[in-house]
Amino acid sequence: MPSIKTTALALAATAAVTGLATAGAASAQSPSRPAAHRAAALPPGYQLVTLPNANVPNFQRRTLLCPGGKRVLGGGGEARGNGAILVGSFPTDDARGWIVLGRQTGFSDVGISVFAICAD
């Protein structure tokens, strides 16, 4: 299970990228402006990076690094399979990528996908 810190980081990054964090303030400041015209500004160099599903041994980490010199703003993962459980989802120590691990009850491997929100 992701830690509260990891979940908060992922939610904050998602809110910042999608503009949810400022949507309320924007509508309060300009109520006459239709919501369709308020575009969320993406951070410079924004890129959603994915590591497609692959079977790995239970509890083996899968790490996805941001391209070039980009830093990770948030991320997540998915554990696939019958009885699959996502065990961990967190940024790398150097903030250049995202790590995910899981397990599958009754099997020695699990399908793991990794997603990262990267920017300059």
N, CA, C and O atoms as CSV, one atom per row, in Angstrom:
chain,resi,resn,atom,element,x,y,z
A,1,MET,N,N,0.839,-1.173,0.000
A,1,MET,CA,C,0.000,0.000,0.000
A,1,MET,C,C,0.882,1.234,0.000
A,1,MET,O,O,1.817,1.317,0.797
A,2,PRO,N,N,0.606,2.215,-0.891
A,2,PRO,CA,C,1.437,3.410,-0.931
A,2,PRO,C,C,1.335,4.170,0.387
A,2,PRO,O,O,0.304,4.136,1.058
A,3,SER,N,N,2.414,4.850,0.747
A,3,SER,CA,C,2.395,5.648,1.967
A,3,SER,C,C,1.559,6.892,1.740
A,3,SER,O,O,1.264,7.263,0.604
A,4,ILE,N,N,1.181,7.531,2.838
A,4,ILE,CA,C,0.409,8.767,2.739
A,4,ILE,C,C,1.217,9.820,2.003
A,4,ILE,O,O,0.666,10.596,1.222
A,5,LYS,N,N,2.538,9.853,2.252
A,5,LYS,CA,C,3.417,10.822,1.582
A,5,LYS,C,C,3.405,10.595,0.077
A,5,LYS,O,O,3.289,11.548,-0.693
A,6,THR,N,N,3.526,9.332,-0.351
A,6,THR,CA,C,3.543,9.019,-1.783
A,6,THR,C,C,2.210,9.371,-2.417
A,6,THR,O,O,2.164,9.964,-3.495
A,7,THR,N,N,1.117,9.003,-1.742
A,7,THR,CA,C,-0.200,9.304,-2.278
A,7,THR,C,C,-0.404,10.808,-2.375
A,7,THR,O,O,-0.929,11.299,-3.375
A,8,ALA,N,N,0.002,11.540,-1.354
A,8,ALA,CA,C,-0.139,12.995,-1.373
A,8,ALA,C,C,0.695,13.607,-2.484
A,8,ALA,O,O,0.238,14.526,-3.164
A,9,LEU,N,N,1.920,13.108,-2.679
A,9,LEU,CA,C,2.788,13.609,-3.747
A,9,LEU,C,C,2.149,13.379,-5.103
A,9,LEU,O,O,2.114,14.285,-5.936
A,10,ALA,N,N,1.645,12.175,-5.331
A,10,ALA,CA,C,1.024,11.853,-6.610
A,10,ALA,C,C,-0.220,12.705,-6.835
A,10,ALA,O,O,-0.434,13.196,-7.944
A,11,LEU,N,N,-1.042,12.890,-5.809
A,11,LEU,CA,C,-2.244,13.703,-5.948
A,11,LEU,C,C,-1.900,15.169,-6.179
A,11,LEU,O,O,-2.532,15.831,-7.002
A,12,ALA,N,N,-0.909,15.678,-5.463
A,12,ALA,CA,C,-0.510,17.075,-5.640
A,12,ALA,C,C,0.034,17.311,-7.039
A,12,ALA,O,O,-0.281,18.322,-7.666
A,13,ALA,N,N,0.847,16.384,-7.533
A,13,ALA,CA,C,1.408,16.529,-8.874
A,13,ALA,C,C,0.308,16.465,-9.919
A,13,ALA,O,O,0.309,17.233,-10.881
A,14,THR,N,N,-0.632,15.544,-9.729
A,14,THR,CA,C,-1.735,15.424,-10.679
A,14,THR,C,C,-2.579,16.693,-10.664
A,14,THR,O,O,-2.967,17.198,-11.717
A,15,ALA,N,N,-2.862,17.206,-9.470
A,15,ALA,CA,C,-3.653,18.436,-9.367
A,15,ALA,C,C,-2.934,19.601,-10.032
A,15,ALA,O,O,-3.559,20.402,-10.727
A,16,ALA,N,N,-1.628,19.701,-9.825
A,16,ALA,CA,C,-0.861,20.791,-10.418
A,16,ALA,C,C,-0.839,20.687,-11.934
A,16,ALA,O,O,-0.966,21.695,-12.629
A,17,VAL,N,N,-0.680,19.473,-12.450
A,17,VAL,CA,C,-0.602,19.274,-13.890
A,17,VAL,C,C,-1.945,19.517,-14.553
A,17,VAL,O,O,-2.001,20.097,-15.638
A,18,THR,N,N,-3.027,19.083,-13.921
A,18,THR,CA,C,-4.340,19.224,-14.539
A,18,THR,C,C,-4.995,20.554,-14.224
A,18,THR,O,O,-6.037,20.879,-14.793
A,19,GLY,N,N,-4.403,21.328,-13.328
A,19,GLY,CA,C,-4.969,22.628,-13.005
A,19,GLY,C,C,-6.026,22.571,-11.929
A,19,GLY,O,O,-6.665,23.586,-11.650
A,20,LEU,N,N,-6.237,21.408,-11.305
A,20,LEU,CA,C,-7.261,21.297,-10.280
A,20,LEU,C,C,-6.942,22.158,-9.075
A,20,LEU,O,O,-7.852,22.646,-8.404
A,21,ALA,N,N,-5.678,22.348,-8.794
A,21,ALA,CA,C,-5.287,23.108,-7.620
A,21,ALA,C,C,-5.680,24.574,-7.747
A,21,ALA,O,O,-5.885,25.240,-6.732
A,22,THR,N,N,-5.790,25.089,-8.960
A,22,THR,CA,C,-6.112,26.496,-9.149
A,22,THR,C,C,-7.476,26.718,-9.781
A,22,THR,O,O,-7.859,27.863,-10.020
A,23,ALA,N,N,-8.209,25.666,-10.053
A,23,ALA,CA,C,-9.498,25.814,-10.720
A,23,ALA,C,C,-10.455,26.657,-9.905
A,23,ALA,O,O,-11.144,27.515,-10.458
A,24,GLY,N,N,-10.513,26.430,-8.591
A,24,GLY,CA,C,-11.413,27.196,-7.739
A,24,GLY,C,C,-11.033,28.658,-7.707
A,24,GLY,O,O,-11.903,29.523,-7.806
A,25,ALA,N,N,-9.760,28.952,-7.571
A,25,ALA,CA,C,-9.295,30.330,-7.528
A,25,ALA,C,C,-9.557,31.034,-8.852
A,25,ALA,O,O,-9.928,32.207,-8.864
A,26,ALA,N,N,-9.371,30.337,-9.959
A,26,ALA,CA,C,-9.586,30.942,-11.272
A,26,ALA,C,C,-11.054,31.288,-11.469
A,26,ALA,O,O,-11.368,32.353,-12.002
A,27,SER,N,N,-11.966,30.400,-11.045
A,27,SER,CA,C,-13.375,30.673,-11.245
A,27,SER,C,C,-13.845,31.794,-10.328
A,27,SER,O,O,-14.757,32.538,-10.688
A,28,ALA,N,N,-13.233,31.933,-9.135
A,28,ALA,CA,C,-13.603,33.014,-8.236
A,28,ALA,C,C,-13.122,34.353,-8.774
A,28,ALA,O,O,-13.775,35.376,-8.569
A,29,GLN,N,N,-11.990,34.353,-9.459
A,29,GLN,CA,C,-11.427,35.592,-9.976
A,29,GLN,C,C,-12.103,36.036,-11.260
A,29,GLN,O,O,-12.232,37.237,-11.499
A,30,SER,N,N,-12.538,35.100,-12.090
A,30,SER,CA,C,-13.140,35.455,-13.367
A,30,SER,C,C,-14.396,34.621,-13.606
A,30,SER,O,O,-14.388,33.720,-14.444
A,31,PRO,N,N,-15.490,34.917,-12.869
A,31,PRO,CA,C,-16.687,34.111,-12.985
A,31,PRO,C,C,-17.362,34.219,-14.345
A,31,PRO,O,O,-18.124,33.327,-14.720
A,32,SER,N,N,-17.105,35.284,-15.089
A,32,SER,CA,C,-17.738,35.443,-16.385
A,32,SER,C,C,-17.036,34.646,-17.485
A,32,SER,O,O,-17.580,34.477,-18.577
A,33,ARG,N,N,-15.864,34.172,-17.206
A,33,ARG,CA,C,-15.097,33.416,-18.201
A,33,ARG,C,C,-15.527,31.949,-18.170
A,33,ARG,O,O,-15.423,31.310,-17.123
A,34,PRO,N,N,-16.008,31.398,-19.288
A,34,PRO,CA,C,-16.450,30.003,-19.303
A,34,PRO,C,C,-15.320,29.035,-18.973
A,34,PRO,O,O,-14.164,29.270,-19.323
A,35,ALA,N,N,-15.668,27.944,-18.294
A,35,ALA,CA,C,-14.688,26.940,-17.882
A,35,ALA,C,C,-13.933,26.365,-19.075
A,35,ALA,O,O,-12.760,26.019,-18.940
A,36,ALA,N,N,-14.564,26.253,-20.223
A,36,ALA,CA,C,-13.924,25.668,-21.405
A,36,ALA,C,C,-12.736,26.495,-21.876
A,36,ALA,O,O,-11.856,25.970,-22.558
A,37,HIS,N,N,-12.692,27.788,-21.525
A,37,HIS,CA,C,-11.614,28.653,-21.989
A,37,HIS,C,C,-10.457,28.746,-21.007
A,37,HIS,O,O,-9.428,29.350,-21.313
A,38,ARG,N,N,-10.617,28.154,-19.836
A,38,ARG,CA,C,-9.538,28.164,-18.853
A,38,ARG,C,C,-8.695,26.918,-19.062
A,38,ARG,O,O,-9.084,25.823,-18.654
A,39,ALA,N,N,-7.565,27.077,-19.682
A,39,ALA,CA,C,-6.672,25.944,-19.932
A,39,ALA,C,C,-5.645,25.855,-18.816
A,39,ALA,O,O,-5.073,26.861,-18.397
A,40,ALA,N,N,-5.421,24.650,-18.345
A,40,ALA,CA,C,-4.395,24.440,-17.320
A,40,ALA,C,C,-3.017,24.548,-17.964
A,40,ALA,O,O,-2.756,23.952,-19.009
A,41,ALA,N,N,-2.158,25.304,-17.334
A,41,ALA,CA,C,-0.797,25.442,-17.836
A,41,ALA,C,C,0.013,24.230,-17.402
A,41,ALA,O,O,0.063,23.904,-16.216
A,42,LEU,N,N,0.634,23.574,-18.341
A,42,LEU,CA,C,1.481,22.429,-18.027
A,42,LEU,C,C,2.885,22.913,-17.709
A,42,LEU,O,O,3.336,23.910,-18.273
A,43,PRO,N,N,3.579,22.228,-16.821
A,43,PRO,CA,C,4.949,22.632,-16.522
A,43,PRO,C,C,5.838,22.491,-17.752
A,43,PRO,O,O,5.554,21.660,-18.615
A,44,PRO,N,N,6.889,23.268,-17.853
A,44,PRO,CA,C,7.795,23.158,-18.999
A,44,PRO,C,C,8.344,21.729,-19.129
A,44,PRO,O,O,8.795,21.134,-18.150
A,45,GLY,N,N,8.298,21.204,-20.327
A,45,GLY,CA,C,8.824,19.872,-20.598
A,45,GLY,C,C,7.949,18.739,-20.098
A,45,GLY,O,O,8.417,17.606,-19.981
A,46,TYR,N,N,6.673,19.023,-19.798
A,46,TYR,CA,C,5.753,17.996,-19.292
A,46,TYR,C,C,5.732,16.779,-20.217
A,46,TYR,O,O,5.671,16.911,-21.440
A,47,GLN,N,N,5.784,15.600,-19.615
A,47,GLN,CA,C,5.715,14.369,-20.389
A,47,GLN,C,C,5.212,13.239,-19.491
A,47,GLN,O,O,5.726,13.039,-18.391
A,48,LEU,N,N,4.212,12.509,-19.960
A,48,LEU,CA,C,3.739,11.318,-19.274
A,48,LEU,C,C,4.491,10.133,-19.872
A,48,LEU,O,O,4.426,9.897,-21.078
A,49,VAL,N,N,5.203,9.390,-19.028
A,49,VAL,CA,C,6.045,8.281,-19.475
A,49,VAL,C,C,5.476,6.992,-18.880
A,49,VAL,O,O,5.057,6.969,-17.723
A,50,THR,N,N,5.464,5.927,-19.672
A,50,THR,CA,C,4.926,4.655,-19.185
A,50,THR,C,C,5.904,3.512,-19.418
A,50,THR,O,O,6.671,3.504,-20.381
A,51,LEU,N,N,5.852,2.565,-18.519
A,51,LEU,CA,C,6.588,1.313,-18.648
A,51,LEU,C,C,5.504,0.241,-18.735
A,51,LEU,O,O,4.870,-0.071,-17.728
A,52,PRO,N,N,5.280,-0.329,-19.927
A,52,PRO,CA,C,4.166,-1.259,-20.116
A,52,PRO,C,C,4.237,-2.481,-19.197
A,52,PRO,O,O,5.289,-2.828,-18.660
A,53,ASN,N,N,3.100,-3.101,-19.042
A,53,ASN,CA,C,2.983,-4.277,-18.188
A,53,ASN,C,C,3.984,-5.360,-18.577
A,53,ASN,O,O,4.176,-5.662,-19.754
A,54,ALA,N,N,4.614,-5.936,-17.556
A,54,ALA,CA,C,5.511,-7.083,-17.734
A,54,ALA,C,C,5.460,-7.911,-16.461
A,54,ALA,O,O,5.337,-7.376,-15.359
A,55,ASN,N,N,5.555,-9.220,-16.629
A,55,ASN,CA,C,5.588,-10.107,-15.472
A,55,ASN,C,C,6.990,-10.107,-14.868
A,55,ASN,O,O,7.992,-10.270,-15.564
A,56,VAL,N,N,7.023,-9.919,-13.556
A,56,VAL,CA,C,8.279,-9.946,-12.797
A,56,VAL,C,C,8.045,-10.778,-11.537
A,56,VAL,O,O,6.900,-10.948,-11.118
A,57,PRO,N,N,9.105,-11.296,-10.931
A,57,PRO,CA,C,8.937,-12.036,-9.680
A,57,PRO,C,C,8.273,-11.162,-8.607
A,57,PRO,O,O,8.479,-9.949,-8.573
A,58,ASN,N,N,7.486,-11.781,-7.746
A,58,ASN,CA,C,6.848,-11.057,-6.649
A,58,ASN,C,C,7.870,-10.215,-5.899
A,58,ASN,O,O,8.983,-10.667,-5.627
A,59,PHE,N,N,7.488,-8.999,-5.571
A,59,PHE,CA,C,8.283,-8.029,-4.810
A,59,PHE,C,C,9.493,-7.473,-5.559
A,59,PHE,O,O,10.279,-6.733,-4.968
A,60,GLN,N,N,9.670,-7.805,-6.838
A,60,GLN,CA,C,10.769,-7.208,-7.613
A,60,GLN,C,C,10.354,-5.812,-8.052
A,60,GLN,O,O,9.252,-5.618,-8.565
A,61,ARG,N,N,11.231,-4.850,-7.853
A,61,ARG,CA,C,10.949,-3.473,-8.237
A,61,ARG,C,C,11.047,-3.304,-9.748
A,61,ARG,O,O,11.919,-3.882,-10.397
A,62,ARG,N,N,10.132,-2.495,-10.298
A,62,ARG,CA,C,10.251,-2.028,-11.681
A,62,ARG,C,C,10.449,-0.525,-11.599
A,62,ARG,O,O,9.668,0.173,-10.952
A,63,THR,N,N,11.485,-0.025,-12.249
A,63,THR,CA,C,11.825,1.389,-12.169
A,63,THR,C,C,11.719,2.029,-13.549
A,63,THR,O,O,12.241,1.510,-14.535
A,64,LEU,N,N,11.033,3.164,-13.595
A,64,LEU,CA,C,10.876,3.951,-14.815
A,64,LEU,C,C,11.569,5.288,-14.582
A,64,LEU,O,O,11.239,6.005,-13.637
A,65,LEU,N,N,12.527,5.624,-15.439
A,65,LEU,CA,C,13.258,6.888,-15.316
A,65,LEU,C,C,12.733,7.903,-16.329
A,65,LEU,O,O,12.385,7.550,-17.456
A,66,CYS,N,N,12.682,9.157,-15.915
A,66,CYS,CA,C,12.293,10.231,-16.822
A,66,CYS,C,C,13.398,10.412,-17.862
A,66,CYS,O,O,14.575,10.222,-17.555
A,67,PRO,N,N,13.024,10.777,-19.087
A,67,PRO,CA,C,14.027,10.961,-20.140
A,67,PRO,C,C,14.869,12.216,-19.915
A,67,PRO,O,O,14.415,13.186,-19.308
A,68,GLY,N,N,16.092,12.179,-20.413
A,68,GLY,CA,C,16.984,13.338,-20.328
A,68,GLY,C,C,17.212,13.773,-18.899
A,68,GLY,O,O,17.399,12.941,-18.012
A,69,GLY,N,N,17.196,15.057,-18.675
A,69,GLY,CA,C,17.407,15.598,-17.337
A,69,GLY,C,C,16.115,15.920,-16.606
A,69,GLY,O,O,16.129,16.660,-15.622
A,70,LYS,N,N,14.998,15.374,-17.076
A,70,LYS,CA,C,13.711,15.678,-16.450
A,70,LYS,C,C,13.602,15.073,-15.065
A,70,LYS,O,O,14.278,14.097,-14.740
A,71,ARG,N,N,12.738,15.671,-14.252
A,71,ARG,CA,C,12.461,15.212,-12.892
A,71,ARG,C,C,11.028,14.699,-12.820
A,71,ARG,O,O,10.160,15.123,-13.584
A,72,VAL,N,N,10.801,13.786,-11.896
A,72,VAL,CA,C,9.463,13.214,-11.726
A,72,VAL,C,C,8.632,14.121,-10.808
A,72,VAL,O,O,9.102,14.548,-9.754
A,73,LEU,N,N,7.404,14.404,-11.221
A,73,LEU,CA,C,6.476,15.184,-10.407
A,73,LEU,C,C,5.514,14.276,-9.652
A,73,LEU,O,O,5.005,14.642,-8.593
A,74,GLY,N,N,5.270,13.098,-10.200
A,74,GLY,CA,C,4.349,12.143,-9.597
A,74,GLY,C,C,4.351,10.878,-10.410
A,74,GLY,O,O,5.009,10.797,-11.447
A,75,GLY,N,N,3.626,9.901,-9.951
A,75,GLY,CA,C,3.579,8.650,-10.681
A,75,GLY,C,C,2.666,7.648,-10.013
A,75,GLY,O,O,1.962,7.956,-9.052
A,76,GLY,N,N,2.694,6.454,-10.541
A,76,GLY,CA,C,1.858,5.399,-10.002
A,76,GLY,C,C,2.142,4.098,-10.713
A,76,GLY,O,O,3.066,4.000,-11.521
A,77,GLY,N,N,1.343,3.110,-10.405
A,77,GLY,CA,C,1.548,1.816,-11.013
A,77,GLY,C,C,0.308,0.969,-10.924
A,77,GLY,O,O,-0.688,1.350,-10.309
A,78,GLU,N,N,0.386,-0.189,-11.549
A,78,GLU,CA,C,-0.716,-1.131,-11.556
A,78,GLU,C,C,-0.154,-2.536,-11.428
A,78,GLU,O,O,0.823,-2.893,-12.086
A,79,ALA,N,N,-0.784,-3.325,-10.571
A,79,ALA,CA,C,-0.444,-4.743,-10.437
A,79,ALA,C,C,-1.556,-5.521,-11.122
A,79,ALA,O,O,-2.730,-5.346,-10.797
A,80,ARG,N,N,-1.192,-6.382,-12.069
A,80,ARG,CA,C,-2.184,-7.139,-12.828
A,80,ARG,C,C,-2.049,-8.626,-12.562
A,80,ARG,O,O,-0.946,-9.159,-12.444
A,81,GLY,N,N,-3.179,-9.272,-12.471
A,81,GLY,CA,C,-3.210,-10.714,-12.290
A,81,GLY,C,C,-4.255,-11.096,-11.258
A,81,GLY,O,O,-4.746,-10.251,-10.509
A,82,ASN,N,N,-4.587,-12.370,-11.227
A,82,ASN,CA,C,-5.550,-12.901,-10.268
A,82,ASN,C,C,-4.976,-12.778,-8.869
A,82,ASN,O,O,-3.971,-13.422,-8.571
A,83,GLY,N,N,-5.563,-11.989,-8.017
A,83,GLY,CA,C,-5.039,-11.794,-6.672
A,83,GLY,C,C,-3.829,-10.889,-6.624
A,83,GLY,O,O,-3.061,-10.948,-5.663
A,84,ALA,N,N,-3.632,-10.045,-7.639
A,84,ALA,CA,C,-2.479,-9.134,-7.676
A,84,ALA,C,C,-2.684,-7.990,-6.690
A,84,ALA,O,O,-3.790,-7.472,-6.542
A,85,ILE,N,N,-1.607,-7.608,-6.023
A,85,ILE,CA,C,-1.641,-6.536,-5.032
A,85,ILE,C,C,-0.472,-5.593,-5.306
A,85,ILE,O,O,0.672,-6.031,-5.428
A,86,LEU,N,N,-0.765,-4.297,-5.402
A,86,LEU,CA,C,0.284,-3.284,-5.534
A,86,LEU,C,C,0.874,-3.064,-4.143
A,86,LEU,O,O,0.173,-2.633,-3.228
A,87,VAL,N,N,2.150,-3.358,-3.989
A,87,VAL,CA,C,2.803,-3.297,-2.680
A,87,VAL,C,C,3.456,-1.940,-2.438
A,87,VAL,O,O,3.432,-1.440,-1.313
A,88,GLY,N,N,4.037,-1.340,-3.469
A,88,GLY,CA,C,4.714,-0.060,-3.307
A,88,GLY,C,C,4.682,0.762,-4.571
A,88,GLY,O,O,4.699,0.221,-5.676
A,89,SER,N,N,4.635,2.075,-4.409
A,89,SER,CA,C,4.641,3.020,-5.520
A,89,SER,C,C,5.218,4.322,-4.983
A,89,SER,O,O,4.583,4.999,-4.174
A,90,PHE,N,N,6.439,4.678,-5.438
A,90,PHE,CA,C,7.127,5.827,-4.858
A,90,PHE,C,C,8.205,6.339,-5.805
A,90,PHE,O,O,8.647,5.618,-6.700
A,91,PRO,N,N,8.637,7.615,-5.600
A,91,PRO,CA,C,9.687,8.179,-6.462
A,91,PRO,C,C,11.051,7.595,-6.124
A,91,PRO,O,O,11.270,7.108,-5.015
A,92,THR,N,N,11.965,7.649,-7.088
A,92,THR,CA,C,13.346,7.245,-6.829
A,92,THR,C,C,13.981,8.267,-5.883
A,92,THR,O,O,13.498,9.394,-5.765
A,93,ASP,N,N,15.052,7.874,-5.217
A,93,ASP,CA,C,15.724,8.770,-4.258
A,93,ASP,C,C,16.219,10.061,-4.909
A,93,ASP,O,O,16.260,11.106,-4.259
A,94,ASP,N,N,16.596,9.997,-6.191
A,94,ASP,CA,C,17.122,11.169,-6.875
A,94,ASP,C,C,16.043,11.968,-7.614
A,94,ASP,O,O,16.361,12.923,-8.323
A,95,ALA,N,N,14.766,11.585,-7.454
A,95,ALA,CA,C,13.623,12.279,-8.076
A,95,ALA,C,C,13.677,12.268,-9.601
A,95,ALA,O,O,13.144,13.170,-10.248
A,96,ARG,N,N,14.311,11.262,-10.172
A,96,ARG,CA,C,14.385,11.157,-11.635
A,96,ARG,C,C,13.480,10.071,-12.196
A,96,ARG,O,O,13.469,9.846,-13.407
A,97,GLY,N,N,12.715,9.388,-11.335
A,97,GLY,CA,C,11.851,8.331,-11.832
A,97,GLY,C,C,10.884,7.823,-10.779
A,97,GLY,O,O,10.754,8.398,-9.699
A,98,TRP,N,N,10.201,6.719,-11.119
A,98,TRP,CA,C,9.178,6.140,-10.254
A,98,TRP,C,C,9.414,4.635,-10.127
A,98,TRP,O,O,9.798,3.975,-11.092
A,99,ILE,N,N,9.181,4.106,-8.935
A,99,ILE,CA,C,9.374,2.689,-8.635
A,99,ILE,C,C,8.036,2.069,-8.227
A,99,ILE,O,O,7.267,2.667,-7.476
A,100,VAL,N,N,7.773,0.867,-8.732
A,100,VAL,CA,C,6.554,0.137,-8.376
A,100,VAL,C,C,6.915,-1.312,-8.123
A,100,VAL,O,O,7.769,-1.875,-8.808
A,101,LEU,N,N,6.266,-1.919,-7.138
A,101,LEU,CA,C,6.415,-3.350,-6.907
A,101,LEU,C,C,5.098,-3.928,-6.421
A,101,LEU,O,O,4.249,-3.224,-5.873
A,102,GLY,N,N,4.950,-5.225,-6.634
A,102,GLY,CA,C,3.710,-5.886,-6.238
A,102,GLY,C,C,3.926,-7.369,-6.042
A,102,GLY,O,O,5.039,-7.885,-6.139
A,103,ARG,N,N,2.818,-8.039,-5.763
A,103,ARG,CA,C,2.851,-9.490,-5.608
A,103,ARG,C,C,1.511,-10.049,-6.061
A,103,ARG,O,O,0.525,-9.323,-6.189
A,104,GLN,N,N,1.499,-11.323,-6.294
A,104,GLN,CA,C,0.274,-11.997,-6.714
A,104,GLN,C,C,0.097,-13.255,-5.869
A,104,GLN,O,O,0.947,-14.145,-5.876
A,105,THR,N,N,-1.000,-13.316,-5.152
A,105,THR,CA,C,-1.295,-14.444,-4.283
A,105,THR,C,C,-1.404,-15.738,-5.094
A,105,THR,O,O,-2.139,-15.806,-6.079
A,106,GLY,N,N,-0.664,-16.757,-4.664
A,106,GLY,CA,C,-0.734,-18.059,-5.319
A,106,GLY,C,C,0.154,-18.212,-6.546
A,106,GLY,O,O,0.143,-19.260,-7.190
A,107,PHE,N,N,0.918,-17.185,-6.874
A,107,PHE,CA,C,1.807,-17.226,-8.036
A,107,PHE,C,C,3.172,-16.674,-7.629
A,107,PHE,O,O,3.289,-15.962,-6.632
A,108,SER,N,N,4.190,-17.004,-8.398
A,108,SER,CA,C,5.532,-16.508,-8.080
A,108,SER,C,C,5.868,-15.216,-8.817
A,108,SER,O,O,6.922,-14.626,-8.578
A,109,ASP,N,N,4.978,-14.764,-9.719
A,109,ASP,CA,C,5.216,-13.506,-10.423
A,109,ASP,C,C,3.933,-12.694,-10.507
A,109,ASP,O,O,2.847,-13.180,-10.190
A,110,VAL,N,N,4.081,-11.432,-10.946
A,110,VAL,CA,C,2.964,-10.502,-11.036
A,110,VAL,C,C,3.221,-9.556,-12.207
A,110,VAL,O,O,4.372,-9.242,-12.510
A,111,GLY,N,N,2.167,-9.107,-12.859
A,111,GLY,CA,C,2.286,-8.116,-13.925
A,111,GLY,C,C,2.326,-6.721,-13.332
A,111,GLY,O,O,1.441,-6.351,-12.561
A,112,ILE,N,N,3.341,-5.943,-13.681
A,112,ILE,CA,C,3.503,-4.594,-13.142
A,112,ILE,C,C,3.658,-3.590,-14.285
A,112,ILE,O,O,4.463,-3.785,-15.196
A,113,SER,N,N,2.872,-2.510,-14.218
A,113,SER,CA,C,2.992,-1.353,-15.119
A,113,SER,C,C,3.406,-0.153,-14.272
A,113,SER,O,O,3.037,-0.059,-13.101
A,114,VAL,N,N,4.179,0.770,-14.868
A,114,VAL,CA,C,4.639,1.951,-14.137
A,114,VAL,C,C,4.341,3.199,-14.973
A,114,VAL,O,O,4.491,3.193,-16.195
A,115,PHE,N,N,3.913,4.276,-14.285
A,115,PHE,CA,C,3.595,5.531,-14.932
A,115,PHE,C,C,4.298,6.659,-14.196
A,115,PHE,O,O,4.354,6.654,-12.966
A,116,ALA,N,N,4.840,7.638,-14.938
A,116,ALA,CA,C,5.510,8.772,-14.303
A,116,ALA,C,C,5.144,10.067,-15.017
A,116,ALA,O,O,5.050,10.114,-16.244
A,117,ILE,N,N,4.942,11.102,-14.237
A,117,ILE,CA,C,4.713,12.446,-14.771
A,117,ILE,C,C,6.045,13.174,-14.633
A,117,ILE,O,O,6.533,13.401,-13.526
A,118,CYS,N,N,6.617,13.531,-15.761
A,118,CYS,CA,C,7.967,14.127,-15.779
A,118,CYS,C,C,7.893,15.566,-16.322
A,118,CYS,O,O,6.988,15.910,-17.082
A,119,ALA,N,N,8.853,16.383,-15.921
A,119,ALA,CA,C,8.961,17.753,-16.432
A,119,ALA,C,C,10.399,18.231,-16.250
A,119,ALA,O,O,11.193,17.620,-15.534
A,120,ASP,N,N,10.710,19.348,-16.924
A,120,ASP,CA,C,12.063,19.925,-16.829
A,120,ASP,C,C,12.332,20.468,-15.450
A,120,ASP,O,O,13.417,20.988,-15.192
